[in-house]
Amino acid sequence: MEKPVTDAAPPSTLAAASPLARRAGAAIALLATVACASGQQGGGASPAGAAPTTDTPIAQGTLVPAGYGTLRQDDVAIRLQLAGVQVKAIPLDEGVIRLLSPDSYRALRDLQESRRAELAAVARRSGLQQYRLWYVSYFGLAPEARFSPNELTITNNGRDFRPVDVVPLTARFGENRLQLRETQSAIYLFDGALDVSQPLTVRVETASDGETWTAILRRMERERALVRSRAAAAGSTPRP
């Protein structure tokens, strides 16, 4: 910040001024210095760090309005089979879940909202400004089936993404075992560079799937066009 410009008297004039005038001039100079310092501090100070978010800049027209989709959760889910356990993973990105039926969309939105503060705190501790959320569930196909919740990796754009943290949604998730037909689930938090608009491979323990998401991307693109058509007929616009 530039210093304030003031009308200064010539040195000879200041020397000839009365003691009272000299004291007044010194006081004015001191106030100007303080004001300038305060202005520099205010102008250079950074605002409080923005809260971590799942949002990203979205190209114009790529985010469709919510409430017009018809897809089911299973239509955007990746399933993996382990010994005695079935794993289902669904990305919670808005660009994905807005293509779901209204009830499914609200259910997954409410799921995120119920843990938003906790997830944001985790991201903040990890130094993330952007993060991605996935809903992951484990379903027991046999009694006392075991699973390892941290052994999940998503490969995307040449990079392996491991969960930054796992936020349980069910009471016994941390026990890492399932009874027959029991489901344990959690929200997985990943670095924000994970891009679900691109092909990806999900690996859980010894099982992996790198083909399902490519088919889902094509399905979502078709549904996205249909959603835009339905929304246009209803006169709706996307809501951020």
N, C-alpha and C positions, 0 to 999 in steps of 0.2 A: 504494500500500500504506500502510495506517495504521501509524504508529510504535508500537512495543511499549509497552504500559502498564506502568509500574513503580511501586512504592511508594516515593515520595520522602519524606525526613525534612523537617520544618519548617525554615526558614532558621535560626532561633535554635538549633536542635539541631545543625545542621551547623557553625555558628560555634563552638559550644562543644566540638565533637568534638576528639579528639587529632589531631596531625599524621598519625599512622599511619592513623587512620580516614578523614581527609580524602583521603589518597593512595589508599586502597582504594576510596573512593567515586568518585574521579575515574577510576580504572581501570575500574570497573564501568560508568560512564557512557560511557567511550570504547568499550568492548566492545559496548555496546548500540547506539551510533551506527554502528559498523562493521557489526554484524549487520543493522541496519535497511537500511543502504545496499546490502549484499549482497542482501538480500531484494528490494529495489526493482529492482535490476539484473536478478536472476534472473526476477522476475515480468514485467518489461517487455520482456525480450529476445525477439526473434522467432526461432522455430526456423529451422534451415537451410531454404532454399527447396526446396519440393517438386519432385521431378523432373518434367519435362514428360511428358505422357501422352496417349494416344489415347482414353482412357476418358472417358466423360461420365456424369452422373447419368442413370439409366435408369428410366423410369416402371415401377412394379410390373407384372410380367407381359408386358412388351414384348420381353424378351430370351429367346429360346427355347433349349432345351438343344442342345448341339452333338452331331453324330453321327447325326441323324435326317433330315437334308435329302436331297433327291434332285436338286436343280437342278445344272446344269453351269455351268462358268465362263462359257460363251457366253450362258447365260440371263440373266446379270446384267451383261453387257458392252455398252458403247457402241462402235460401230464407225464410223469415218470414213474416207472415201476421198480420198486426195490423188493428185497426179501421180506414179505409180509407187510409191506407198506406201499401205499399209493400216494404220490406227491402231486399236488396241483399248485401251479404258480400263475398269478395274474398280475400284470402291471397296473398300477393305480393312476397312471398319467391321465389327465383330463382328455387328451386327444384320443385315448382308448375308451375310457368308460362312458364318454358322451355318446358312444355308438350303441350302448346297451339299452335295453328297455327301461322305461322310466323307473320302475320299481328297483331293478338291479342297480341303476345309476345312483339312486338315492341311498340304497343300502351301502354301497361302497364309499360314497361321499361321507355318510354318517360314520362309517368305520374310521375314516381318516380323521374326521373332526373330533371323534372321541379320544384320540391320542395325539392331537396336533401339538399341544404344549409339550408333551413328553418327547415327541419326535424332534421338535424344533430345539429343545434343550440338548438332545443328543448331537444334533448337527452342529450346534454352537460349540459344544465341547470338542468336537472333532475338527473344528475350523472350516466347516463347509458352509458356503453361502447358497449353494444349490444342491438339492438332493433328490433322489428318486425313491419311490415307495413301491413295494411289491407285496401282495397278499399271498402267503404261502400256507397251505394246509397239508397235514399228514393224516392219512386215513388207515386205520388198522385192518388188515386182511387176515390176521392171525393173532391168537392170544400172546400177550407179552412181546409184541413186535417192537424192535428197537429202531431208533432213528437218530441221526446226528445233525441237529439243526444248523450248525455252523459250516458243514461241508456242502455248501451251495455256492456255485460260481457261475457268473454269466459272462460269456465272451462276446464282445461287441466292438466293431471297428478296430479289430486287432489288439484289443486289450482285455485282460481278465479282471472282472469286477467281483470282489468279495464283499459281503455285507459289512458295512461300518458298524452296525448294531442290529439286534433283533429285539423287537418289542412284543412280548407275548400277549395274545388275546384271550387265551383259555388258561384256566387255573393250573392245570397239570403239565403245561407245555415243557417246563424245565426238567421234568422227570425223564424225558427222552425215551419214553416207552408208551405203547398203545395197547389197549385191549381190543378184542374183536369188534369191528364196526365203530370204534371210537375215533373221533376227530380232534386233533390238537392243531391250533393255528397261531400265526403271528404276522406282524408287519415287519418286513425287512427293509432296512434303509441302506441305499447305495449312493455312491458319489454321483453328482449331477451330470457328469459327462456321459453316463449311460443313456443311449439314444434308442428308444423303442421304435422309432420310425425306420430303423435299419435292421437287417437280419441279425439274429443273435442265436447263441447256443447256450442252453441251460444244462448244467451238470450238478447232480446231487449224488454224493458218494461215488458209486461206480457206474451210475446210469447217466446218460446224456441224450440230448435231443437238439439237433441243429436244423431240422427241417420243418417242424410244425410252425414256427413263427413266420417263416417265409410264406406259408399258405395262409396264415392269419392276416398277414399284411395285405394280401390280395383281397381277402374277404372284407377287411376293414375299409379298403379303398372303395369297393363296390357299395358298401353300406354308407360310407361318407357321402357319396354322390346322391344316394337315395334320401338321406337325411336332409341334405341341402334342398332337394326338390320338395320334400314335405314341408320344411320350414318356410320356403319361399311361398308355397301355396297358403300357408297360415300367416304370412307376413311377419315372421319372427326373424331376429338377428342374433348372432352369437353373443353370449354373455361371458366376460372374462372369468 
